[in-house]
Every structure is written in C-alpha cells, then in structure tokens.
Amino acid sequence: DDTFSGLRVSAPNGVKVYQVTGGKQVPKWLSETNKRKLRKDADYQRRIELVQDLEFSTASSRVRLSGDGNFLAVTGIHPPQVKVYDLSQLSMKFERHLDAEVVDFDILSDDYSKMAFLCADRSVVFHAKFGNYYKTRFPRQGRAIAYAEHTGDLVVVGSTHEVYRLNLEQGRFLSPLETSATGVNCAKVSNTHGLLACGTEDGTLECFDLRSRERLGSGLRVCAGGAEGSGHGVTAVNFEPSGMRLAAGDADGKVRLYDLRSSRPLFTKDHMNGFKIVDCRWHTANDGHKRIISADTRVVRVWEPDTGKAYTSIEPGDEINDVCVWDGTGLIVTAMETKRLGVHFAPSLGAAPSWCSFLENITEEMEEEAAPSIYDDYKFVTREELTRLGMDNLIGTNMLRAYMHGFFVDNRLYGKAKAIAEPFSYEEYKQKKVEEKLAEELATRIVVKHKAPKVNAALVARLEKGETAADRKRKGGRKAKGADTHEDTDDEDEGAGAILKDDRFARMFRDADFEVDEDDDAYKVLHPNAPKLSKREREEMLEEHFDLDDDDDDEEEEGAVADAAEDSPGELDDEDDEDDEDEP
C-alpha cells in the first residue's frame, strides 16, 4: 500500500539512490477543508519532509547552496519568487517576490546576505539581508551570470557577442569582453586561477583572464554550433576544483572533459538521449575521489572522469532545470518543472550532511519496493467504465473530477458501485487468492523424486504436473459427478500415477518402440496446442519431477558390467557351458 512516508529507491549499477521527496502527494484540486483533515492522518504525520515547504506553486528554476553550507536558495514560479531555507532549522527562512522570472542567480557572500538575480526583463536585481537593494538593466537579454571573487566583477552573458562586466567594488560597468560568437550560453569562473570560461552557441569555448581583459588563445572548438538565438552549442561548463580540467556539455547530450593545456578532449561522455546538458558539477568524496555529475533535462548521471565509466544515475521523472550537490556527502537536489524539488540521497557517494544526519537511519527502515501513486485515494475511470458501472449520471457533479480522457472518483464510491454492478467479483477475487495461497504452500513442500523412466519421461512429467486447464476442468467435472451419484472418485488414481502402476502400459515407459516423437508431423497434427518446450525448459521440467542422478549412476553400473563382460569373455562362455551340461 502507498503511504505518505514511503521512500522510493532505485539501484542503477548496484548503487542505491533514495528519493527522499518520493512520498505521496496531495492532489492540487483537493479542498482546504480536506487538506486540514490530513493533519490527523497517521501516515501523513509520519511523512518525510527533509526541509519544510521545499516546493513552489508551479516549478523551480535554479537552486544554489551558500558558501558556508547553511542556507539553500531556490528560485521558481508562479509568481516569480526566491525562497531561502535555513538548513540548520530544516525550514524556510523567508521568501521574496520579484517583478520578472529569474533566469539565473548567484550568491555573492558566504551566507544569504548578498545575492544577484538575472531576470527575464534584462535586469539584474541585487538583494541584501533586509530585501531589495538595487536594480540595473543590461542592453541585451542575459542567459547566465557568474561572479569573480578575486576582482569583484559580476559577469553577465547572453544573446550577444559581448560579455558584460559590472564591478561591484567600484559600482560601475567596465568595458565588455569581446567573443567571436553570436551569443554566449553559459559562463563560469574558477576560484583557483581566476579564469573565465564562456560556452558559446557557435559550439566554441573561450577563456578570458579578467585581470588582463584579454582572450586566451583563439577559442576551443567543442561541438557544432546552432542558429543565432537558438541557445544551442555549448550549454554548460564547469572547472575542476584544482582548475586544471574543464567539463563542457552541449545541446546534443554530450559532455567533454578537457585539460587546459590541450585542445583535444580527454574523454567524451554521451548521455545517449539527445537532450541538452543543463549542468555539470564536480563531486569530491570524503576520501578525495572525484566524480562528475552531469544532468540533462531527463536524467542525472554520475561517472568517473578518468574512464567515463558510469557510477550511477537518477531519473526524477520530470524535466530537470538545475542541480545542486554537497561535496563530501551523498545528497543531491534538483530543480524541476514540478511543484516539489527533487531530493536524492546516495549513501555510497558520502554520508548525509550534518544538518540531516538522520537520513542514514531512516533510509533503510522506510525503504519501499514499489513506486507510490500520486492519487491513491482516488480511482481513475474512463467514460466507458462509468457507463458499465452505472455512474454516468454523476458526470458534472462534485463526485467526479474530469482529468484527461476520464475522471477521478473516490475509492470508496468506486468500491460500492463495483460491488453493485459486479456482485460476484469478490468471490472470484477470493478464489484467486486461495489458489495462489495453495500454490505457495505446494511450492514449499518436500517432494520425493523417483527415478525417471527410460522412455517418455517428458510425457510422465507433464501428466504428473497436470497443469493444463482441460485436466483441471475434467477433474472438477468428475468430482461433481461423483458427489451427485455417491461414487468415490480419487484424484490419486488418475494421471501418471495410475498409468505407471498399470501393467498394461509398462512397456510404454521401457520399450523404445513406444517412444513419443513430439517433432513428428503426425504428432503435431493430433496435438496442435501442445506446448513447445526448448531444450533447457525440457531439462528443467525433468529435474523438477525426477532424480536424474540415479539415472547417471545406473548408466555407470551398466557400463561397468559391459566392460567386465568384454574383459573376460572366456569366463562367461565357460559358465554358459556349465549351465548347458546341467540341463537334462
């Protein structure tokens, strides 16, 4: 049964990944009165909510972790807003609304006190601890934002060949950097050496030194470019913490790993689905082992940077917009086109963060086998099924909720209607459960296997199994007839047991002349519905009913006797002569 408190678990490549937010959701159209009633529900009270109110009314677009690791900032819609969560308190600290949808944002300080938001109306909004601080506009629409701590420059790239720079220390715009592309999709600054990497829609990767304001080299060709304004080409870029390697993802679902000292990729990882790469992250485990976490719009893949070998993967089921990871831990948060943010925990990547250390204790306890349904209190029925149950007169009332090609109906009402329309369905269900229970008990019994006959062993096995519907029907009919005429009928006297004990059929299982050839055309004509078993299935059926080891022992004994006869033919002849002399 689905509950609010269950955890979904998947194990790609044998690595367990728990979906912490994978419990049951409340339908959007549920009234506030019914939502308040859920507070008394025991399962609802035991649900896992890693951080309180970690959701938006429609979707989430970007997620960032503060430098000190104590605050999580998330942007979403509708309306455009930002929510900041205090992880030490496992709750939301505040939420603020903006005038336009957030395209990208960055946290400028170690905590939440300074943030910059790049909005869809070509503006950049700065927020301080108390709220909105300053707002400025850029000449062209921006696509990504990056902050260089060592120079204090806020870099904005977008649908132009220029890279805009706003120096926060001086409080003024600096001369833009020039690229050779028609547009820039992404930008990233390395905290180690300070280089700025820009991924363009022409499929090139260009690096700049913000101190000298010059482009380093002529640019690196990564992939094929796209049309102007399409946003194709290089869509994600990120430096290794050491600053010597760089991961670049493109719109075709491929991630290429580069060494800054070489123009050839060290390795190319293909996501094999054709969706564009939305983010690339470097993850460092507690033991210092590094892996790359790359995400397209459908799946998050974790793989080894040296060999490209897949470690594990995460498929949330909804379109992914952004990914946030904790170094040294196994926690991954995804911003998606759904109300909830995806929170996944992979214990093999690292322990849980200190603020949610309880995850390690509850994951194994609350693990569930099947994926939960969203609306398990409601049953989805089609219009034809409504007519069959006599509920078509409820269309247009509050009893039914129209959804896609059918309706949602309360489970209790559906059960009552089905009981009236199909009064014998419960008896059929009960009989099915009884048969399943008997089958389980039969499978646990110890079966004494006897020696297989030399001829027609497969025929005897099928007769003992008695699995055909015709056999069961015939036995049931005979039982009913015996009950009516007061005749004794015993199933043990039927089938293979009676045939094997009857002397009239003894040669059928000893003489090779009576062997049934199932590959013969005449047999196929007389038995058109006979099951066609492969060689492996035939051997398994024989092993299930007979002790084949005894047959091997008998063959070995017969072979030994034959060898003895060949070795000493004279002795046997003498014995035969003596027998002849004794005869009168």
C-alpha positions in Angstrom: 0.0 0.0 0.0 1.2 3.5 -0.8 1.7 5.9 2.1 3.0 9.4 2.7 6.0 8.1 4.5 7.5 5.7 1.9 10.8 6.2 0.2 11.4 5.3 -3.4 14.7 3.5 -4.0 16.5 2.7 -7.2 19.8 0.9 -7.7 21.4 1.6 -11.1 24.7 -0.3 -11.4 24.0 -1.7 -7.9 24.3 1.8 -6.3 21.3 2.6 -4.1 19.7 6.0 -4.6 16.9 7.1 -2.3 14.3 9.7 -3.4 13.6 11.5 -0.2 10.7 13.5 -1.6 9.2 10.5 -3.3 6.2 10.1 -0.9 2.5 10.5 -1.7 1.4 14.0 -2.8 -1.9 15.7 -2.1 -4.0 16.5 -5.3 -3.9 20.1 -6.3 -7.7 20.3 -6.5 -8.3 19.0 -3.0 -10.2 21.5 -0.9 -8.6 23.3 2.0 -11.0 21.5 4.4 -9.8 18.1 3.3 -6.2 19.2 3.4 -6.7 20.2 7.1 -8.2 16.8 7.8 -4.9 15.2 6.7 -3.3 16.6 9.7 -5.0 13.9 11.7 -3.9 11.2 9.3 -1.2 9.0 10.9 0.6 8.3 7.6 0.6 12.0 6.8 2.1 12.8 10.1 4.9 10.3 9.6 5.8 11.5 6.1 9.4 12.6 5.4 9.8 16.3 4.6 13.5 16.9 4.6 13.1 20.7 4.6 9.7 22.3 5.3 7.9 23.9 2.4 10.6 22.9 -0.1 8.2 23.4 -3.1 6.7 26.1 -5.4 3.2 26.6 -6.8 4.3 25.6 -10.3 8.0 24.9 -10.9 11.5 25.7 -9.6 14.2 27.0 -12.0 17.5 27.4 -10.1 19.0 26.2 -6.8 22.2 27.4 -5.1 24.0 26.5 -1.8 25.6 29.2 0.2 29.4 29.2 0.8 29.1 28.2 4.4 26.7 25.4 3.5 24.0 26.6 6.0 21.5 28.1 3.5 19.8 26.9 0.4 18.4 29.5 -2.1 15.8 28.4 -4.7 14.0 30.4 -7.4 10.7 29.4 -9.0 7.4 30.4 -10.5 4.5 31.5 -10.4 4.7 34.2 -9.3 8.5 34.8 -9.7 10.0 34.4 -6.3 13.0 33.3 -4.3 12.9 31.2 -1.2 15.8 30.9 1.3 15.9 27.9 3.6 17.8 27.7 6.9 19.2 24.1 6.8 20.1 24.1 10.5 16.4 24.6 11.3 15.1 22.5 8.4 12.6 25.2 7.4 12.2 28.2 5.2 13.8 31.5 6.5 12.0 33.9 4.1 10.5 34.2 0.6 10.6 37.3 -1.7 8.8 38.1 -4.9 10.4 39.6 -8.0 9.0 41.6 -10.9 10.2 39.1 -13.6 11.1 35.5 -13.9 14.6 34.6 -12.7 16.9 33.3 -15.5 19.9 32.8 -13.3 21.3 33.9 -10.0 24.3 33.7 -7.7 25.1 34.1 -4.0 27.8 36.7 -3.6 28.6 36.2 0.1 29.2 33.2 2.4 25.6 33.4 3.6 22.4 34.7 2.1 23.0 38.4 2.8 24.1 39.3 -0.8 22.5 37.8 -3.9 22.3 38.9 -7.5 19.4 37.8 -9.8 19.4 37.9 -13.6 15.8 38.4 -14.7 13.9 37.9 -17.9 13.3 41.6 -18.4 17.1 42.3 -19.0 17.6 43.5 -15.4 19.9 42.4 -12.6 18.4 42.8 -9.1 20.7 42.9 -6.0 19.3 41.7 -2.7 20.7 42.4 0.8 19.8 40.8 4.1 16.9 43.1 4.5 15.5 42.8 1.0 15.7 44.5 -2.4 18.8 46.7 -2.6 19.4 47.8 -6.2 18.3 47.2 -9.7 20.0 47.8 -13.1 19.4 46.9 -16.7 21.6 45.5 -19.4 21.5 46.3 -23.2 20.7 42.7 -24.2 18.9 39.7 -22.7 21.1 37.7 -20.4 21.3 33.9 -20.2 23.8 33.3 -17.4 25.6 35.1 -14.6 28.9 34.5 -12.8 30.8 36.2 -10.0 34.6 36.6 -9.8 35.5 37.0 -6.1 39.2 38.0 -6.7 38.2 41.0 -8.8 34.7 41.8 -7.6 33.3 41.6 -11.2 29.8 40.4 -11.9 29.8 38.8 -15.4 26.6 38.6 -17.5 26.4 36.8 -20.8 23.5 36.5 -23.2 22.3 36.9 -26.7 25.2 39.0 -27.9 28.9 38.5 -28.6 29.8 40.8 -25.7 30.5 39.7 -22.1 29.2 42.4 -19.8 31.1 43.2 -16.6 29.8 45.1 -13.5 32.4 45.8 -10.9 30.7 45.7 -7.5 33.7 47.3 -5.7 33.7 50.4 -8.0 29.9 50.4 -8.6 30.2 50.9 -12.4 30.2 49.0 -15.7 33.5 48.0 -17.2 34.3 47.7 -20.8 32.8 44.4 -22.1 34.9 41.5 -23.3 34.6 40.5 -27.0 33.9 37.0 -28.2 33.9 35.6 -31.7 30.4 34.1 -31.4 26.9 35.4 -32.0 25.8 34.6 -28.5 27.0 33.1 -25.2 25.0 30.5 -23.3 27.0 29.9 -20.1 29.9 31.2 -18.0 32.0 30.0 -15.1 34.8 31.5 -13.1 37.5 29.3 -11.5 38.2 30.2 -7.9 41.7 28.7 -8.2 43.3 30.7 -11.1 40.5 33.2 -11.8 40.0 32.3 -15.5 36.5 33.0 -17.0 35.2 30.2 -19.4 32.4 31.1 -21.8 30.4 28.5 -23.7 29.0 30.0 -27.0 26.1 29.0 -29.2 28.7 28.6 -32.1 30.0 25.5 -30.3 33.2 27.1 -29.1 34.7 27.5 -25.6 36.5 30.8 -25.0 38.6 31.7 -21.9 39.4 35.1 -20.5 41.8 36.5 -17.9 39.8 39.2 -16.1 42.9 40.9 -14.9 44.3 41.5 -18.4 40.8 41.6 -20.1 42.2 39.5 -23.0 41.0 36.3 -24.5 43.4 33.4 -24.1 44.0 31.7 -27.5 41.6 31.7 -30.4 38.9 29.6 -28.7 38.4 25.8 -28.4 36.0 24.0 -30.8 33.8 21.8 -28.7 30.8 20.9 -30.9 28.8 22.0 -33.9 27.1 25.4 -33.5 23.5 26.3 -33.7 21.5 29.0 -35.3 21.7 32.5 -33.9 19.5 32.9 -30.9 18.7 29.2 -30.7 20.8 28.7 -27.5 22.4 25.5 -28.9 26.1 24.8 -28.9 27.9 24.7 -25.5 25.2 24.8 -22.8 27.1 24.0 -19.6 30.7 24.5 -18.3 32.5 24.0 -15.0 36.1 23.9 -13.7 37.6 21.2 -11.6 38.4 22.4 -8.1 42.1 22.3 -8.9 41.5 24.4 -12.0 43.4 22.2 -14.5 40.5 20.3 -16.1 37.3 21.6 -17.5 33.9 19.8 -18.3 31.8 21.2 -21.1 28.3 20.0 -22.1 26.5 20.6 -25.3 22.9 20.6 -26.7 23.3 17.1 -28.1 23.6 15.4 -24.7 27.4 15.0 -24.7 29.9 16.1 -22.0 33.6 16.6 -23.0 36.4 16.7 -20.5 39.4 18.9 -21.3 42.8 19.6 -19.9 43.5 23.4 -20.1 46.9 22.5 -21.7 45.5 20.6 -24.6 42.9 21.3 -27.3 41.8 17.6 -27.6 39.2 16.2 -25.2 40.4 13.7 -22.6 37.1 11.9 -22.8 33.6 12.3 -24.2 30.6 11.1 -22.2 27.4 10.6 -24.2 24.1 10.7 -22.2 22.6 8.7 -25.1 19.3 10.5 -25.2 19.8 13.7 -27.3 18.7 16.1 -24.6 20.8 19.2 -23.8 23.1 19.3 -20.8 21.8 21.8 -18.3 24.6 21.5 -15.7 27.9 19.9 -14.9 29.2 19.5 -11.4 32.4 18.1 -9.8 31.8 16.0 -6.7 34.6 15.2 -4.2 34.0 12.4 -1.8 35.4 12.2 1.8 38.3 10.1 0.6 39.2 12.7 -2.1 37.9 10.7 -5.0 36.4 12.9 -7.7 33.4 12.2 -10.0 31.5 14.3 -12.5 27.7 14.8 -12.0 26.2 15.9 -15.3 22.5 16.5 -15.9 20.4 16.8 -18.9 16.6 17.6 -18.9 15.7 14.0 -18.1 18.5 12.2 -16.1 21.4 13.0 -13.8 24.4 10.8 -14.4 27.4 10.2 -12.1 30.5 9.0 -13.8 34.3 8.6 -13.5 36.2 11.5 -15.1 39.3 9.3 -15.9 37.5 6.4 -17.6 34.0 7.6 -18.3 32.6 4.6 -16.5 29.0 5.1 -15.3 28.7 5.0 -11.5 25.0 5.6 -11.0 22.1 7.7 -12.4 19.0 9.4 -11.2 15.8 9.8 -13.2 13.3 12.0 -11.3 10.6 11.6 -13.9 10.2 15.4 -14.6 12.1 17.9 -16.6 15.3 19.0 -14.8 16.3 22.7 -14.7 19.3 22.7 -12.3 21.3 20.5 -9.9 22.9 21.3 -6.5 25.4 18.9 -4.8 27.1 18.8 -1.5 30.8 17.9 -1.6 31.7 15.0 0.7 28.1 13.9 1.0 25.6 11.9 -1.0 22.9 14.5 -1.1 21.7 15.9 -4.5 18.9 18.4 -5.0 17.3 19.0 -8.4 15.2 21.9 -9.5 12.5 20.6 -11.9 9.3 21.5 -13.8 7.1 20.3 -10.9 6.0 21.7 -7.6 8.5 19.8 -5.5 12.2 19.9 -5.7 13.9 16.5 -6.1 16.0 15.4 -3.1 18.1 12.3 -3.6 20.5 10.6 -1.3 23.2 8.1 -2.4 25.0 6.7 0.7 27.8 5.3 -1.5 28.7 8.9 -2.6 29.1 10.0 1.0 27.4 10.4 4.4 24.5 12.7 4.9 25.2 16.3 5.8 25.4 17.1 9.4 22.1 19.1 9.3 20.2 16.0 8.1 22.3 13.1 9.6 19.0 11.3 10.5 18.7 10.3 6.8 21.2 7.5 7.3 19.0 5.9 10.0 15.6 6.1 8.2 16.6 5.3 4.6 16.8 1.5 5.2 13.9 1.4 7.6 11.4 3.2 5.3 12.6 1.8 2.0 9.7 0.7 -0.2 9.6 -1.7 -3.1 7.1 -0.2 -5.4 6.8 3.4 -6.6 4.0 5.2 -4.9 1.0 6.5 -6.8 0.2 10.2 -6.6 -3.6 9.8 -6.0 -4.0 6.5 -4.3 -7.2 7.7 -2.5 -8.8 8.2 -5.9 -9.5 5.8 -8.8 -9.2 6.9 -12.4 -12.0 5.6 -14.6 -12.9 6.1 -18.2 -16.3 7.1 -19.6 -16.9 3.6 -20.8 -16.2 2.2 -17.3 -18.6 4.7 -15.8 -21.3 3.6 -18.1 -20.7 -0.1 -17.2 -20.8 0.7 -13.5 -24.0 2.8 -13.9 -22.2 6.0 -12.7 -22.5 8.1 -15.9 -25.3 10.1 -14.3 -22.7 11.6 -11.9 -20.8 13.4 -14.7 -20.8 17.1 -13.9 -21.2 16.6 -10.2 -18.7 17.0 -7.4 -18.4 13.2 -7.2 -16.2 13.1 -10.3 -13.2 15.2 -11.3 -12.5 15.4 -15.1 -8.9 14.5 -15.9 -7.5 13.9 -19.4 -9.7 11.1 -21.1 -11.5 10.1 -17.9 -12.4 11.0 -14.3 -11.1 10.7 -10.8 -13.6 9.1 -8.4 -13.2 8.5 -4.7 -12.1 4.9 -4.0 -14.9 4.3 -1.5 -17.6 5.3 -4.0 -15.9 3.2 -6.7 -15.9 0.2 -4.5 -19.6 0.5 -3.7 -20.6 0.9 -7.3 -18.5 -2.0 -8.4 -20.0 -4.2 -5.7 -23.5 -3.4 -7.0 -22.6 -3.8 -10.7 -20.4 -6.9 -10.2 -21.7 -8.8 -7.2 -19.6 -11.9 -7.9 -16.3 -10.1 -8.4 -15.3 -10.6 -4.7 -15.9 -14.3 -4.9 -13.6 -14.5 -8.0 -11.0 -12.5 -6.2 -11.3 -14.7 -3.1 -11.0 -17.9 -5.2 -7.9 -16.5 -6.9 -6.2 -15.7 -3.6 -7.0 -19.1 -2.3 -5.4 -20.7 -5.4 -2.3 -18.5 -5.0 -2.0 -19.5 -1.3 -2.3 -23.2 -2.1 0.3 -22.8 -4.9 2.7 -21.1 -2.4 2.2 -23.9 0.2 2.7 -26.5 -2.5 6.0 -25.0 -3.6 7.3 -25.2 0.0 6.6 -28.9 0.4 9.4 -31.5 0.2 8.8 -33.6 -2.9 10.2 -37.1 -3.0 11.7 -37.6 -6.5 11.8 -41.1 -8.1 13.8 -42.5 -10.9 12.8 -41.3 -14.4 11.5 -43.9 -16.8 13.8 -44.8 -19.7 11.2 -43.9 -22.3 8.7 -41.0 -22.5 10.0 -39.2 -19.3 8.7 -35.9 -20.5 5.2 -37.3 -21.0 5.2 -38.7 -17.4 6.4 -35.3 -16.1 3.5 -33.5 -17.9 1.0 -36.0 -16.6 2.2 -35.5 -13.0 2.2 -31.8 -13.3 -1.4 -31.7 -14.6 -1.2 -28.1 -15.4 -3.5 -27.8 -18.4 -6.9 -26.2 -18.0 -8.6 -29.1 -19.6 -7.2 -31.5 -17.0 -8.4 -29.3 -14.1 -11.8 -28.9 -15.7 -12.2 -32.6 -16.3 -11.2 -33.4 -12.7 -13.7 -30.8 -11.4 -16.4 -32.3 -13.5 -15.7 -35.8 -12.2 -15.8 -34.6 -8.6 -19.2 -33.0 -9.2 -20.5 -36.1 -10.9 -19.2 -38.4 -8.1 -20.9 -36.1 -5.5 -24.2 -36.4 -7.3 -24.1 -40.2 -7.8 -22.4 -41.1 -4.5 -19.5 -42.6 -6.3 -16.0 -42.4 -4.9 -13.5 -40.5 -7.0 -9.9 -40.3 -6.1 -7.5 -38.0 -8.0 -4.6 -40.1 -7.0 -5.9 -43.0 -9.2 -5.8 -40.7 -12.2 -3.0 -39.3 -14.3 0.6 -40.6 -14.3 0.4 -42.5 -11.0 -2.3 -44.9 -12.3 -0.6 -45.3 -15.7 2.8 -46.1 -14.2 1.2 -48.8 -11.9 -0.9 -50.4 -14.6 1.0 -53.4 -16.1 -0.8 -52.9 -19.4 1.2 -49.7 -20.0 4.5 -50.9 -18.6 6.2 -51.3 -22.0 5.3 -47.8 -22.9 7.9 -46.5 -20.5 10.5 -49.2 -21.1 10.5 -50.1 -24.7 12.0 -47.6 -27.1 9.5 -48.7 -29.8 6.7 -46.9 -27.9 8.6 -43.5 -27.6 6.5 -40.5 -28.5 8.3 -38.3 -31.1 7.0 -34.8 -30.5 8.8 -33.4 -33.5 6.9 -35.8 -35.9 4.4 -34.2 -38.2 1.7 -36.7 -37.2 2.1 -35.8 -33.6 1.8 -32.1 -34.3 -1.4 -32.7 -36.3 -3.0 -34.6 -33.5 -1.8 -32.2 -30.8 -1.8 -28.7 -32.4 -1.9 -27.0 -28.9 0.8 -29.0 -27.4 3.4 -26.8 -25.6 6.7 -26.3 -27.4 9.5 -26.6 -24.9 13.1 -25.6 -25.5 15.9 -28.0 -24.6 16.6 -26.0 -21.4 12.9 -25.9 -20.4 12.6 -29.7 -21.0 15.7 -30.4 -18.8 14.3 -28.1 -16.0 10.9 -30.0 -16.1 12.7 -33.4 -15.9 14.9 -32.2 -13.0 11.7 -30.9 -11.2 10.0 -34.3 -11.2 12.8 -36.9 -11.4 16.1 -37.7 -9.7 18.4 -37.6 -12.7 21.5 -38.5 -10.6 20.1 -42.0 -10.2 19.9 -42.4 -13.9 23.6 -41.4 -14.2 24.5 -44.0 -11.6 22.6 -46.7 -13.3 24.3 -45.9 -16.6 27.7 -46.1 -14.9 26.8 -49.5 -13.4 25.6 -50.9 -16.8 28.8 -49.5 -18.4 30.9 -51.3 -15.8 29.1 -54.6 -16.3 29.6 -54.3 -20.1 33.3 -53.5 -19.7 33.7 -56.6 -17.4 32.0 -58.7 -20.0 34.3 -57.5 -22.7 37.4 -58.0 -20.5 36.6 -61.7 -19.6 34.5 -63.3 -22.4 36.0 -66.7 -21.8 34.8 -66.9 -18.2 31.3 -66.1 -19.3 31.4 -68.8 -22.0 32.6 -71.4 -19.5 29.7 -70.5 -17.2 27.3 -70.9 -20.1 28.8 -74.3 -20.9 28.4 -75.5 -17.4 24.8 -74.4 -17.4 24.2 -76.4 -20.6 25.7 -79.5 -19.1 23.5 -79.3 -16.0 20.4 -79.2 -18.2 18.8 -82.7 -18.7 
